[in-house]
Amino acid sequence: MSDRKRPDTSETKTIHFEPVVKSPDGVAAEAPAARPSQFPADTPAVLFGVLFPLAVIAIEWATGLCAQAFFDPLPTLAHAVLVGLVPLANLIALVHLRKNSTALPGWLPVLTGVSLAVSAFYALIFFPLMPLAVVAVLFYGLGLLPMGPVIAFMTTLRLKTRLAQRHGDAWRGRPVKAGIAIGLAALLLLDVPAAATRIGLTWAVSTNATERERGVALLRALGDQDLLLRLCYDTVGRPTGLLSFLVTFGSRQVFDGGQVHLANSVPEVREIFYRTYGIAFNTLPAPLQKGRWAQFGDFTFDPDHGGTEVGGRIKGLDLVSSRIDGSVNGDSAVGYLEWVLEFRNTSALAREARVGFALPPGAVVSRATLWINGVEQEAAYGGRGEVRKAYQEVAIRQARDPLLVTTKGAGRVLAQAFPVPSNGTIKFKIGITSPMTLTAANRAEMALPAIFERNFNFPDGVRHAVWIEGKSMLSASAGGLNAAAIAGGGFRLEGFVTDADLAKSRPIIVAERDARVITMAAQAAGNHGTVVQTIVNRTAVPTSALMIVVDGSRSMERHRTALRASLETIPEGRFVGLAIASEPALTIAPSAWTPDHARKIRAALDATSFRGGQDNAPVLAEAVKLLEGEPGGALLWIHGPQPVAFRASQALLDQISTRLTRFPNVALYPVEPGANEVLPDAPWAWGGIILPNSGSTHSDLEKYLSQTLSGKPSFAIKRTLATASHSAPLALGSSHIAKLWAADEVNAMMANAGEAARANATSIAADHRLVTPVSGAVVLETKAQYSEHNLQPVATATVPTVPEPHEWAMIIIVSCLVLWTLYRQQPTHRGVA
């Protein structure tokens, strides 16, 4: 054994060798201080535990990369704050470690436990994306973002271990476990709205009525409106919360490649959205249009493209300009308006512009044009099915330049044009022929049309420019329209109207007329002869029975008082009934208006809870059936927006349309602008009129009830074909008289079900170039496309037009020049003689 002593290992000594630095003269100089390391020992923890998670949170909150591509990890600000605790806890832990302090703050283990729970959960939900993230790292480093939660969790776990090594059992006891419990509880609590939304959606489509109502009630109480709105555009998504995962596994939702497909379709979710909140989903900004997801809305698919619904708002599709030009003829009691709309698309994909127009009462679309390569092209008119087929063939399959105009229920039309090219524009025109209502022998008035539904956006500052001319004095109910005389004769109204003012309180155009003008004539198209229009004093005969149908949706709540007050107009003894589409529905059969009956109806209105969006179809069907035995029955439907046709009850309206033999006169009073998908294109509804909303619910309803029930004399306009009794010369009136006669004929013919009646109605509508329930208008790009679909575009020279500004003055000036020329020639003739 060697005698050499073993080295003493009880204490380890460190020997530092300082370099000897000599000065230029050879004298030893003082050694410089040692440079610190360029990167501290905790740099990886700072980078991956603090800076990287903060960057991931900021990028996702600002851009919504994951929300758009997969699922939304930060649906609310509260989620972002909770996730933000992870880098905050890591930063505090690092500061504590660098201080080398032996004192432990009592809250630090709890905060670290919260950080562990949150980071572990997000690492779990992002873990399935890791293989994709590894590949995506090659593309601009985007794959690093899904790695953020996993890396943050590993860093948090490492910091917790280092703290435990320093402080021992304090990090293995209750504080950390309490923090983990708090973190899990916070995750569960924040996920309650999302989980409730998924449960509510599952219940709301149940075949059991009680379960359906329970689902809607849950959505109203706890549902996440933002999530439900997004599902109105896309029913695919992954749950991002603990409760959502549990609910998804226990529901009728289908997993597919990590995604969750709801059992509900997009139309079903949109219906549930309306039932829950009482508003249409497309009245709110689309989820990919504003805020964190805005930049990705350019690439979203439009599920309503080419369909019969207006659908959701499209990001980047904006209205550039809107102008309404028109002329009114008080003597003929007709007006003609041309609405020109131009759209711009700034998104990356070509888009379809869709807009729903609410027409003046009794009006009909009589012209449609589309600008193609800078040239205005006229539409072709044909059967409703034929023109839609042509549009879908060209717009969807060939992606060319068509415009389609079809009816959308009583008094409404839908116009759709495609494509609005990326970074391009499209412009089209809708011509509207409207009757004027005679409120006195020398006064005629007409409401302006309005947009009731759209899939495009109104940029700030865009207003409707209105210019309407006439031969007689004009005035308007809208403050933005100013009256002025035209030099040389005639009058005009011009100004700007906001879209909100146009839709909520439809401006009324008033024209003076010659009270002595009673009869006028116009030549009908084709071989239909001459149309005679006669103004008659309507006999004061009140309606035999009136059913008032009230929408029980939330939008009606603010109109309850006005509706109740308008009932004071009803004369005693008139037969009046009430039906309220509420939960549950209520129906009071028509009965003589007595104090007791009036109290019963008022009590029903007072007891109604106006909430959500109600299904009006069942009470409408019941009201129509109650009026079947009344030859002069009338139905007044007072309602808010009706953006969906409820699948479960729409068959009721379809059934009465085919089975009943007598239908009431239908009047609709929308208290607010919006779509109406409930009223079908059916015989009992085609003749319905939409009462213009002046902005005063009380006065509008009072006016209608007074005219309908009090039997006050009024003026009526009748249009018939000339017979032998009209042998005397007739004054020639506006050509639009014939178009209004044709529209009335179409509605009358369609009241008789049968292929022959439909064919005749379609022929009359096409001859007069009208958009009716049986006909539509379509503009195609080439003659070959028209020939392929057996359509013939209208010759430009034969279409109705609006007089250009000062045209009346030009006509007068030309007439004066002709008379002056004749006058100058007269002396010469006398001299020759």
C-alpha positions in Angstrom: 0.0 0.0 0.0 1.4 3.3 -0.8 2.4 5.7 1.9 1.1 8.7 -0.1 -1.7 10.5 1.7 -5.0 10.8 0.0 -6.0 14.3 -0.8 -8.3 16.0 1.8 -11.8 16.0 0.2 -13.5 17.6 3.1 -13.1 21.0 1.6 -12.7 21.9 -2.0 -10.4 24.8 -2.7 -10.6 26.7 -5.9 -7.3 28.2 -7.2 -7.6 31.1 -9.5 -4.7 31.8 -11.9 -4.7 35.5 -12.8 -2.8 36.3 -16.0 0.2 38.5 -15.5 0.0 41.6 -17.6 3.1 43.7 -18.1 3.3 47.3 -19.0 5.4 48.4 -22.0 8.3 49.1 -19.7 8.2 45.5 -18.4 6.7 46.3 -15.0 3.8 44.1 -14.0 0.5 45.9 -14.3 -2.8 45.3 -12.4 -4.9 42.6 -14.1 -8.2 43.9 -15.6 -11.5 42.9 -14.0 -13.0 39.7 -15.4 -15.7 40.3 -18.0 -19.2 38.9 -17.1 -20.7 36.2 -19.3 -22.5 37.6 -22.3 -25.6 35.5 -21.5 -26.8 35.1 -17.9 -27.4 31.5 -16.7 -31.2 32.2 -16.7 -31.3 33.4 -20.3 -33.1 30.2 -21.6 -35.7 30.5 -18.9 -36.3 34.2 -19.6 -36.5 33.5 -23.3 -38.7 30.4 -23.3 -40.6 31.0 -20.1 -41.4 34.7 -20.3 -40.6 36.4 -23.6 -41.7 33.6 -26.0 -45.1 33.0 -24.2 -45.8 36.7 -24.2 -45.0 36.9 -27.9 -47.3 34.0 -28.6 -50.1 35.5 -26.6 -49.7 38.9 -28.3 -49.6 37.5 -31.8 -52.6 35.3 -31.3 -54.6 38.1 -29.7 -53.7 40.5 -32.5 -54.1 38.2 -35.5 -56.1 35.2 -34.4 -53.9 32.8 -36.4 -55.0 29.7 -34.5 -58.5 31.0 -34.1 -58.9 31.1 -37.9 -57.1 27.9 -38.8 -58.0 25.6 -35.9 -59.8 26.8 -32.8 -59.8 30.0 -30.6 -57.5 29.6 -27.6 -58.2 33.1 -26.3 -62.0 33.7 -27.0 -62.3 36.4 -24.3 -60.1 38.9 -22.6 -60.4 36.9 -19.4 -58.8 33.9 -21.1 -55.9 36.1 -22.3 -55.4 37.4 -18.7 -55.4 33.9 -17.3 -52.9 32.7 -19.9 -50.8 35.8 -19.2 -50.3 34.6 -15.6 -48.0 31.9 -16.9 -45.1 34.2 -18.1 -45.8 36.5 -15.2 -45.4 33.7 -12.7 -42.2 32.6 -14.5 -40.8 36.1 -14.4 -41.5 36.4 -10.7 -39.9 33.0 -10.0 -36.8 34.0 -11.9 -36.5 37.3 -10.0 -36.8 35.4 -6.7 -34.1 32.9 -7.8 -31.6 35.6 -8.8 -32.0 37.3 -5.5 -30.8 34.2 -3.7 -33.3 34.9 -1.0 -34.2 32.3 1.6 -37.5 34.0 2.4 -40.4 32.6 0.5 -43.5 34.7 -0.3 -46.5 32.7 0.7 -48.4 33.5 -2.5 -45.6 32.4 -4.9 -46.3 28.7 -4.6 -50.0 29.4 -5.2 -49.2 31.5 -8.3 -46.9 28.8 -9.6 -49.6 26.2 -9.1 -52.0 28.3 -11.2 -49.3 28.7 -13.9 -48.7 24.9 -13.9 -52.5 24.1 -14.3 -53.0 26.7 -17.1 -49.8 25.9 -19.0 -50.5 22.1 -18.7 -54.0 22.5 -20.0 -53.0 24.6 -23.0 -50.0 22.3 -23.7 -52.5 19.4 -23.8 -54.9 21.0 -26.3 -52.0 22.2 -28.5 -50.1 18.9 -28.3 -52.1 17.3 -31.3 -50.8 20.2 -33.5 -47.1 19.5 -32.7 -46.4 17.4 -35.8 -47.9 20.1 -38.0 -46.0 22.7 -36.1 -42.7 21.0 -36.7 -43.4 21.1 -40.5 -44.7 24.7 -40.3 -41.4 25.9 -38.7 -40.0 25.8 -42.2 -42.6 28.4 -43.3 -41.7 31.8 -41.8 -41.4 30.2 -38.3 -45.2 30.0 -37.9 -44.9 26.5 -36.4 -43.3 28.0 -33.3 -46.6 29.4 -32.2 -48.3 26.1 -31.4 -45.1 25.1 -29.5 -45.4 28.1 -27.2 -47.7 26.5 -24.6 -45.7 23.2 -24.5 -42.4 25.1 -24.1 -43.9 27.4 -21.5 -45.2 24.4 -19.5 -41.8 22.7 -19.5 -40.1 26.0 -18.4 -42.7 26.5 -15.6 -42.1 22.9 -14.4 -38.4 23.4 -14.4 -38.6 26.7 -12.4 -40.9 25.0 -9.9 -38.3 22.2 -9.4 -35.5 24.8 -8.8 -37.6 26.6 -6.3 -38.5 23.3 -4.5 -34.8 22.4 -4.3 -34.1 25.7 -2.5 -37.1 25.9 -0.3 -37.8 22.2 0.3 -41.2 21.0 1.5 -42.9 24.4 1.1 -43.2 23.5 -2.6 -44.5 20.0 -2.1 -47.4 20.8 0.1 -50.8 22.5 0.0 -49.9 25.9 -1.6 -48.9 24.5 -4.9 -51.9 22.1 -4.9 -54.2 24.9 -4.0 -52.8 27.0 -6.9 -53.4 24.0 -9.3 -57.0 23.8 -8.0 -57.5 27.5 -8.5 -56.1 27.3 -12.1 -58.4 24.4 -13.0 -61.4 26.1 -11.4 -60.7 29.3 -13.4 -60.5 27.3 -16.6 -63.8 25.6 -15.8 -65.5 28.8 -14.9 -64.4 30.6 -18.1 -65.6 27.8 -20.2 -69.1 27.8 -18.8 -70.5 30.0 -21.6 -68.9 27.9 -24.4 -70.1 24.7 -22.8 -73.6 26.1 -22.3 -73.7 27.1 -25.9 -72.9 23.6 -27.1 -75.4 22.0 -24.8 -78.0 24.6 -25.7 -77.5 23.9 -29.4 -77.9 20.2 -28.9 -81.2 20.7 -27.0 -82.5 23.4 -29.3 -82.9 21.1 -32.2 -84.6 18.3 -30.3 -87.9 16.9 -31.5 -89.2 17.3 -28.0 -90.8 20.8 -27.5 -89.9 21.0 -23.8 -86.2 20.2 -24.6 -86.1 22.7 -27.4 -87.4 25.5 -25.1 -84.9 24.4 -22.4 -82.0 24.7 -24.9 -83.1 28.2 -25.9 -83.5 29.2 -22.3 -80.0 28.0 -21.5 -78.5 29.9 -24.4 -80.3 33.1 -23.3 -79.0 32.7 -19.8 -75.5 31.5 -20.2 -74.7 31.2 -23.9 -71.7 32.7 -25.6 -73.0 35.1 -28.3 -69.6 35.4 -30.1 -69.3 31.6 -30.4 -72.8 31.2 -31.6 -72.3 34.0 -34.1 -69.2 32.2 -35.5 -71.1 29.0 -35.7 -73.7 30.8 -37.9 -70.9 31.0 -40.5 -69.1 27.7 -39.9 -70.3 24.8 -37.7 -66.8 23.2 -37.5 -64.5 23.9 -34.5 -62.7 22.4 -31.6 -63.8 23.0 -28.0 -61.0 24.8 -26.1 -62.2 24.3 -22.5 -62.5 21.5 -20.0 -66.3 21.7 -19.8 -66.6 21.9 -23.6 -64.5 18.8 -24.0 -66.8 16.9 -21.6 -70.0 18.3 -23.3 -68.7 17.4 -26.7 -67.9 13.8 -25.8 -71.4 13.4 -24.3 -73.4 15.0 -27.1 -74.5 14.3 -30.6 -71.5 16.1 -32.0 -69.1 14.3 -34.4 -65.3 14.2 -34.2 -63.4 14.3 -37.4 -59.6 14.7 -37.5 -59.5 16.7 -34.3 -62.3 19.0 -35.4 -65.8 18.9 -34.0 -68.8 19.1 -36.4 -71.9 20.2 -34.6 -75.0 18.1 -35.2 -76.6 21.4 -36.2 -76.3 22.7 -39.8 -75.6 26.4 -40.5 -79.3 27.2 -41.2 -80.2 25.5 -37.9 -77.7 27.5 -36.0 -78.9 30.8 -37.6 -82.5 29.9 -36.6 -81.4 29.2 -33.0 -79.4 32.5 -32.9 -82.6 34.4 -33.8 -84.7 32.5 -31.3 -82.1 33.2 -28.6 -81.4 36.9 -29.2 -84.3 38.1 -31.4 -82.1 39.6 -34.0 -80.7 38.2 -37.3 -77.1 37.0 -37.1 -76.1 39.2 -40.1 -77.1 42.4 -38.3 -73.9 42.0 -36.3 -70.4 42.3 -37.8 -69.1 39.0 -39.0 -66.6 37.3 -36.7 -63.9 37.4 -39.4 -64.7 41.0 -40.3 -63.6 43.1 -37.3 -61.2 42.8 -34.5 -58.7 40.1 -34.0 -59.7 37.9 -37.0 -60.1 40.7 -39.6 -57.2 40.1 -41.8 -58.3 36.5 -42.5 -61.9 37.4 -43.5 -60.6 37.9 -47.1 -60.3 34.1 -47.5 -63.6 32.9 -45.9 -66.0 30.9 -47.9 -69.4 32.4 -48.7 -71.9 29.6 -48.0 -74.8 31.7 -49.3 -73.3 32.3 -52.7 -75.9 31.8 -55.5 -78.7 30.9 -53.1 -82.0 32.5 -52.2 -80.8 34.0 -48.9 -78.9 37.2 -48.3 -76.8 35.5 -45.8 -73.9 36.9 -43.7 -71.9 40.0 -44.2 -68.8 39.8 -46.4 -65.6 41.4 -45.3 -64.2 43.8 -47.9 -67.5 44.1 -49.9 -68.5 47.7 -49.5 -71.1 50.0 -51.0 -69.3 52.7 -53.0 -72.2 54.8 -54.1 -76.0 54.8 -54.1 -78.4 57.1 -56.0 -82.1 57.1 -56.4 -83.4 59.0 -59.5 -87.1 59.2 -60.2 -90.1 61.0 -61.6 -93.6 61.2 -60.2 -96.8 62.0 -62.1 -99.5 63.1 -59.7 -102.2 63.2 -62.4 -101.5 59.5 -63.4 -100.9 58.6 -59.7 -97.7 56.7 -60.6 -94.0 57.0 -59.9 -91.0 55.5 -61.4 -87.6 55.2 -59.6 -84.2 53.9 -60.6 -81.9 52.8 -57.9 -78.2 52.6 -58.9 -75.8 50.8 -56.6 -72.1 50.4 -57.0 -70.0 48.0 -54.9 -66.2 47.6 -54.4 -64.5 44.4 -53.3 -61.2 44.8 -51.5 -60.9 41.1 -50.4 -58.8 38.5 -52.0 -61.6 36.5 -53.5 -64.4 37.5 -55.9 -67.7 38.0 -54.1 -71.4 38.1 -54.8 -73.3 41.2 -53.8 -76.8 40.5 -52.4 -79.4 43.1 -51.4 -83.0 42.9 -50.4 -85.3 45.8 -51.3 -88.5 46.7 -49.6 -90.7 48.2 -52.3 -93.3 51.0 -51.9 -96.8 49.5 -51.4 -98.1 48.0 -54.6 -94.9 48.6 -56.5 -93.2 46.2 -58.9 -89.7 46.0 -60.4 -89.9 46.9 -64.1 -86.3 47.3 -65.1 -82.9 45.8 -64.3 -79.5 46.6 -65.8 -75.9 45.7 -65.2 -72.8 47.5 -66.4 -70.6 45.1 -68.3 -67.2 46.4 -69.4 -68.5 49.9 -68.8 -71.7 49.4 -71.0 -75.1 49.2 -69.4 -76.9 46.0 -70.4 -80.6 45.4 -70.1 -82.1 42.3 -68.5 -84.1 39.5 -70.0 -87.4 38.5 -68.3 -88.7 35.0 -68.0 -90.1 32.4 -65.6 -88.7 32.5 -62.1 -87.1 29.1 -62.4 -85.6 29.8 -65.8 -83.9 33.0 -64.9 -82.4 31.5 -61.7 -81.1 28.6 -63.5 -79.4 30.9 -66.0 -77.9 33.0 -63.2 -76.5 30.0 -61.4 -75.1 28.5 -64.6 -73.3 31.7 -65.5 -72.5 33.2 -62.1 -71.5 30.1 -60.2 -70.1 27.7 -62.8 -68.7 30.2 -65.3 -68.0 33.0 -62.8 -69.1 35.6 -65.4 -71.1 38.8 -65.1 -74.8 38.2 -64.4 -77.5 40.0 -62.3 -80.6 38.3 -61.0 -83.7 39.9 -59.5 -86.5 37.9 -58.0 -89.3 38.5 -55.5 -88.7 37.8 -51.8 -92.2 37.6 -50.4 -94.9 40.3 -50.5 -93.5 43.7 -51.4 -89.9 42.7 -51.5 -87.3 41.7 -54.0 -83.8 40.1 -53.9 -81.0 41.3 -56.2 -77.8 39.5 -56.5 -74.8 40.1 -58.8 -71.6 38.2 -59.3 -68.7 38.5 -59.5 -67.5 41.6 -57.7 -63.9 41.0 -58.6 -61.1 41.2 -56.1 -60.0 44.9 -56.0 -62.8 45.7 -58.5 -66.3 47.1 -58.7 -69.7 46.2 -60.0 -72.7 48.4 -60.7 -76.3 47.6 -61.4 -79.7 49.4 -61.6 -83.2 48.4 -60.4 -86.2 50.2 -61.9 -89.3 50.4 -59.7 -92.8 51.2 -60.9 -95.0 52.3 -58.0 -98.6 53.4 -57.6 -99.3 56.6 -55.7 -101.9 56.7 -52.9 -104.5 59.5 -53.1 -105.0 61.0 -49.7 -107.1 63.7 -51.2 -108.4 64.5 -54.7 -105.5 66.9 -55.3 -102.8 65.0 -53.4 -100.9 61.8 -54.2 -98.1 60.3 -52.2 -95.6 57.4 -52.5 -93.1 55.9 -50.1 -89.5 55.5 -51.1 -88.0 52.0 -51.3 -85.5 50.8 -48.7 -82.8 48.2 -48.2 -84.0 45.7 -45.6 -81.2 43.2 -45.8 -77.7 43.1 -47.2 -74.4 41.1 -47.2 -72.2 44.2 -47.8 -71.0 47.0 -45.6 -71.8 50.7 -45.4 -68.6 52.7 -45.1 -68.8 55.8 -43.0 -70.1 58.8 -45.0 -71.9 56.7 -47.7 -75.5 58.0 -48.1 -78.2 57.6 -50.7 -78.4 60.5 -53.1 -82.0 61.2 -54.1 -83.2 63.3 -57.1 -86.9 63.1 -58.0 -88.7 65.3 -60.5 -92.3 66.0 -61.4 -94.5 68.5 -63.2 -96.4 69.5 -60.1 -95.3 70.8 -56.7 -93.4 68.2 -54.7 -92.6 67.8 -51.0 -91.2 65.1 -48.7 -91.5 63.9 -45.2 -87.7 63.5 -44.9 -85.8 66.5 -43.7 -82.8 65.7 -45.9 -84.8 66.2 -49.1 -85.2 69.8 -50.3 -87.8 71.0 -52.8 -87.0 73.4 -55.6 -88.5 74.7 -58.8 -86.9 73.8 -62.1 -86.1 76.7 -64.4 -88.6 76.6 -67.2 -91.2 74.6 -65.3 -91.5 71.6 -63.1 -90.2 70.8 -59.6 -87.7 68.5 -58.0 -86.7 67.0 -54.6 -83.0 66.4 -54.0 -80.7 65.6 -51.1 -79.1 62.8 -49.2 -80.7 60.2 -46.9 -78.8 57.9 -44.6 -79.6 54.2 -44.8 -80.9 54.1 -41.3 -83.4 56.9 -42.0 -84.4 55.3 -45.3 -85.1 52.0 -43.6 -86.6 53.0 -40.3 -88.9 55.9 -41.4 -89.6 55.5 -45.0 -89.7 59.0 -46.5 -93.0 59.9 -48.2 -93.0 61.8 -51.5 -96.0 64.0 -52.0 -97.1 65.4 -55.4 -99.9 67.8 -56.1 -102.4 66.8 -58.8 -105.2 68.1 -60.8 -108.4 66.9 -59.0 -110.3 67.0 -62.3 -108.3 64.2 -63.8 -110.3 61.0 -63.2 -109.6 58.7 -66.1 -106.4 58.0 -68.0 -105.2 55.3 -70.4 -102.0 53.5 -71.4 -101.2 50.9 -74.0 -100.5 47.5 -72.6 -97.7 45.3 -74.1 -98.3 42.5 -76.5 -101.9 42.0 -77.6 -103.6 43.0 -74.4 -105.1 46.2 -75.6 -105.5 49.5 -73.7 -105.5 49.8 -70.0 -108.0 52.3 -68.4 -107.2 53.8 -65.0 -110.1 55.3 -63.1 -110.1 57.1 -59.8 -113.2 56.3 -57.8 -114.6 57.2 -54.4 -114.5 54.0 -52.4 -117.7 53.2 -50.6 -117.4 53.5 -46.8 -117.7 49.8 -46.1 -115.6 48.6 -43.1 -114.0 45.2 -43.1 -116.2 42.5 -41.7 -113.6 41.1 -39.3 -110.0 42.0 -38.4 -107.3 39.7 -36.9 -104.4 41.5 -35.4 -101.3 39.2 -35.3 -98.6 40.5 -33.0 -95.0 39.2 -33.0 -93.9 38.3 -29.6 -90.2 38.8 -30.3 -87.9 41.1 -28.2 -88.0 43.8 -30.9 -91.7 44.4 -30.1 -91.2 45.3 -26.5 -90.6 49.0 -27.1 -93.7 49.3 -29.2 -96.1 47.8 -26.7 -97.4 51.1 -25.4 -97.9 52.5 -29.0 -99.7 49.3 -30.0 -102.0 49.4 -27.0 -102.8 53.1 -27.5 -103.7 52.6 -31.1 -106.5 50.2 -30.1 -108.5 53.2 -29.0 -109.2 53.9 -32.6 -111.3 50.8 -33.0 -115.1 51.6 -33.2 -117.4 49.8 -30.9 -119.2 46.8 -32.5 -116.4 46.0 -35.0 -115.3 42.4 -35.0 -111.6 42.2 -33.9 -109.4 39.3 -32.8 -105.9 39.0 -31.5 -103.1 36.4 -32.0 -99.8 36.8 -30.2 -96.8 34.7 -31.3 -95.3 34.3 -27.8 -94.3 31.5 -25.4 -96.9 30.1 -25.2 -98.9 31.4 -28.2 -102.2 33.1 -27.5 -105.3 33.5 -29.8 -108.5 35.4 -29.2 -111.1 34.8 -31.9 -112.8 37.8 -33.6 -115.6 39.2 -31.5 -117.6 42.4 -31.3 -115.5 45.2 -29.9 -117.0 46.0 -26.5 -115.4 47.3 -23.3 -115.1 43.8 -22.0 -113.5 42.5 -25.2 -111.2 45.5 -25.4 -110.0 44.9 -21.8 -109.4 41.2 -22.6 -107.2 42.1 -25.6 -105.3 44.8 -23.7 -104.7 42.4 -20.8 -103.3 39.9 -23.2 -100.8 42.5 -24.6 -99.9 43.6 -21.0 -99.2 40.0 -20.0 -97.0 39.1 -22.9 -93.3 38.8 -22.4 -91.6 39.9 -25.6 -88.3 38.0 -25.7 -86.0 36.4 -28.1 -87.2 35.6 -31.6 -90.6 34.0 -31.9 -92.1 31.7 -34.5 -95.0 33.6 -36.1 -96.0 30.9 -38.6 -98.4 29.0 -36.3 -100.4 32.0 -35.2 -100.5 33.4 -38.8 -101.9 30.1 -40.0 -104.5 30.1 -37.2 -105.5 33.7 -38.0 -106.0 33.0 -41.7 -108.2 30.0 -40.9 -110.3 32.1 -38.5 -111.0 34.6 -41.3 -111.8 32.0 -43.9 -115.5 32.5 -43.4 -115.3 36.3 -43.7 -115.7 37.6 -47.3 -114.2 41.0 -46.3 -111.8 39.8 -43.6 -108.5 41.5 -43.1 -105.3 40.5 -41.3 -102.8 43.0 -39.8 -99.5 41.5 -38.9 -97.4 43.7 -36.7 -93.9 42.3 -36.4 -90.2 42.8 -36.0 -87.6 41.3 -38.3 -88.3 37.7 -39.4 -84.9 36.5 -40.6 -85.6 32.8 -40.6 -88.4 30.5 -41.7 -88.8 28.0 -38.8 -88.5 24.5 -40.3 -91.0 22.9 -37.9 -93.9 25.2 -38.7 -93.4 26.6 -42.2 -95.4 23.6 -43.5 -98.5 25.1 -41.8 -98.4 28.1 -44.1 -97.8 26.0 -47.1 -100.7 23.8 -46.2 -103.3 26.7 -45.9 -102.0 28.1 -49.2 -103.2 25.0 -51.0 -106.2 24.0 -48.9 -108.2 27.1 -48.1 -110.6 28.6 -50.6 -110.8 32.2 -49.2 -108.0 34.4 -48.0 -108.1 37.7 -46.1 -106.6 41.0 -47.2 -103.1 41.0 -45.7 -101.3 44.1 -44.4 -97.8 43.9 -42.8 -96.5 46.6 -40.5 -92.8 46.0 -39.7 -91.9 48.0 -36.6 -88.2 47.8 -37.5 -86.4 47.1 -40.8 -85.2 43.6 -41.5 -85.8 40.5 -43.5 -89.0 38.6 -43.6 -88.5 34.9 -44.4 -91.8 33.8 -42.9 -94.2 35.2 -45.4 -94.1 32.8 -48.3 -94.5 33.3 -52.0 -98.0 31.9 -51.8 -101.4 33.1 -53.1 -102.7 34.4 -49.8 -99.6 36.5 -49.3 -98.9 37.8 -52.8 -101.5 40.5 -52.6 -100.3 41.7 -49.2 -99.1 45.2 -48.7 -96.4 46.5 -46.5 -97.5 49.6 -44.6 -94.7 52.2 -44.6 -93.2 53.0 -41.2 -93.2 56.8 -40.7 -91.3 56.4 -37.4 -94.4 56.7 -35.3 -95.9 53.3 -34.6 -99.0 54.8 -32.9 -99.9 57.1 -35.8 -99.2 54.5 -38.5 -101.4 51.8 -36.8 -104.1 54.4 -35.9 -104.3 55.4 -39.6 -104.7 51.8 -40.8 -107.3 50.9 -38.2 -109.2 54.0 -38.9 -109.3 53.3 -42.7 -110.1 49.6 -42.2 -112.7 49.7 -39.4 -114.3 53.1 -39.4 -115.6 53.0 -42.9 -114.3 56.5 -43.8 -114.6 57.3 -47.5 -111.4 57.1 -49.5 -110.1 57.1 -53.0 -109.4 53.9 -54.9 -107.7 53.4 -58.3 -109.0 50.8 -60.6 -107.2 49.6 -63.7 -109.1 47.5 -66.3 -108.8 46.8 -70.0 -110.7 49.1 -72.3 -114.1 47.8 -73.6 -116.6 49.1 -76.1 -118.0 51.4 -73.4 -114.8 53.4 -73.6 -115.4 54.6 -77.2 -114.7 58.2 -76.3 -111.1 59.4 -76.6 -109.2 58.8 -73.4 -106.4 61.0 -72.1 -103.0 59.4 -72.4 -101.3 58.8 -69.1 -98.0 57.3 -68.0 -97.0 54.0 -69.6 -96.4 52.7 -66.1 -100.2 52.4 -65.7 -100.1 49.4 -67.9 -97.3 47.8 -65.9 -99.3 48.2 -62.7 -102.3 46.6 -64.4 -100.1 43.7 -65.5 -98.8 43.2 -61.9 -102.4 43.1 -60.6 -103.4 40.6 -63.2 -100.5 38.3 -62.3 -101.4 38.3 -58.7 -105.1 37.6 -59.5 -104.2 34.7 -61.9 -101.9 33.1 -59.3 -104.7 33.0 -56.8 -106.0 30.1 -59.0 -103.7 27.2 -58.7 -102.9 25.5 -62.0 -100.3 25.2 -64.7 -102.4 27.1 -67.2 -102.9 30.1 -64.9 -99.2 30.1 -64.0 -98.2 30.0 -67.7 -100.5 32.9 -68.5 -99.3 34.9 -65.6 -95.7 34.4 -66.6 -96.4 35.4 -70.1 -98.1 38.7 -69.0 -95.2 39.4 -66.6 -92.6 38.8 -69.3 -94.5 40.9 -71.9 -94.5 43.9 -69.5 -90.9 43.2 -68.2 -91.9 42.7 -64.6 -90.4 40.9 -61.6 -93.3 39.0 -60.0 -93.7 35.8 -57.9 -93.8 33.9 -61.2 -91.1 35.8 -63.1 -87.7 37.3 -62.7 -85.1 39.3 -64.5 -81.5 38.3 -65.4 -78.7 40.1 -67.1 -76.1 37.8 -68.8 -72.8 38.7 -70.5 -73.1 37.4 -74.0 -75.8 36.7 -76.6 -74.8 33.0 -76.6 -75.7 32.8 -72.9 -79.1 34.2 -73.6 -79.7 31.8 -76.5 -78.6 28.9 -74.4 -81.3 29.6 -71.8 -84.0 30.7 -74.3 -84.0 34.3 -73.1 -84.2 37.5 -75.0 -82.8 40.8 -73.5 -84.9 43.9 -73.7 -84.2 46.4 -76.4 -82.8 49.6 -74.7 -85.1 51.9 -76.8 -88.2 50.2 -75.3 -87.5 50.4 -71.6 -88.8 53.0 -69.1 -86.4 55.8 -68.2 -86.2 58.6 -65.7 -86.0 62.0 -67.2 -82.6 63.5 -67.0 -82.2 66.6 -64.8 -84.0 69.6 -66.3 -85.5 67.5 -69.0 -88.9 69.1 -68.3 -87.3 72.5 -68.9 -85.7 71.2 -72.2 -89.1 70.0 -73.4 -90.7 73.3 -72.7 -87.8 75.2 -74.4 -88.0 73.1 -77.5 -91.8 73.6 -77.6 -91.3 77.3 -77.3 -88.8 77.3 -80.2 -91.2 75.4 -82.4 -94.0 77.9 -81.6 -91.7 80.8 -82.2 -90.6 79.4 -85.6 -94.3 79.0 -86.6 -95.0 82.5 -85.5 -92.1 84.0 -87.5 -93.3 82.2 -90.6 -96.9 83.6 -90.4 -96.2 87.2 -91.6 -94.4 85.9 -94.7 -97.3 83.8 -95.7 -99.7 86.7 -95.4 -97.4 88.9 -97.4 -97.3 86.4 -100.2 -101.0 86.0 -100.3 
